[in-house]
């Protein structure tokens, strides 16, 4: 009697992802059939020349933009058939984002910024204080809880953004040049914290970066060239 071993399903996958701008003869192909998959705990770097479409790709993977064609899957479920409300719920519960510009809300404290995704999801403020405080401690900002954004250094702002991205315990993290605006030391601190948290939380991370040193420290390095992803 023969037995078959099931092939593990990737946590997240993109199949033949394409993106055009414009229509007809004036259409410009940015992405020409991108395929990528990742599993829990895996860190993937996407590198490529400026203007190659890395940020466009990350926005498509994060469902912040709509592909011209192609499919996205999360735990085998087809994301590209979901409506805007369903995708917003998926992003809030399952996905974290970190951008080159932190996009923190300047009128709120570090603690309030980290709590914000939970409050948007309908959780009570009292529920969010402890997990937000714990995350800020993990990114070494316990002494900055009540400081507003303008009172934080660039590195501290990005660490606050990292804590905010993780507050809903996402399975996936998309990062777009998260150390791009930081000096070398601050960038190294942010990356080291991210790396450790990915290990600890079994978080799948896909990061766009120009930093070849950081890319080399990740599990996989892929290059976006001529609209497709090439493995190294």
C-alpha angles and dihedrals in degrees: 000000000000124000128203126215115224114236109238112251116235116246091231133009140176120202125199093334113190133180128188129179116210127009139262118356091348094057116123117208111221100166119027105189113326119193122187138149135181139188134214114291095015122129116206125188121205114199133174145134121299109276094023092120102258096139091043089053093049091050090052093047090050092049090240088123134026123246121230086232140340136078138267124202132193116188086344093303116127108242097183091072094056122104124236094267093050091048091050089054091047092051093047094050105032110023135064124194132202120182135191087251106050097222092209117162106252096206092061134069125249089259093050092048091053091048093050101091090053092049090049088052090056100259119144120256089238089058093053103047097078099045091044091049091049093050092049088052089053090055090047098252103117088122093055103053096116097037119110121232095261090057093057127086120240092261092048091050091053092047089051088051089051091053090048091051090055101042095097091049095243124197092215133045124193116194125187111197092319092177097036096105096041133091116251096264095047090045091052091050092050092047093047091051091047092048092050094046092049089055093045096046098035087237120174108224130191112187131186109209144159089202105104092187092058092042090055090056094057127089094250135017119203127182123216107215131158091354098305136089116247122197118228 
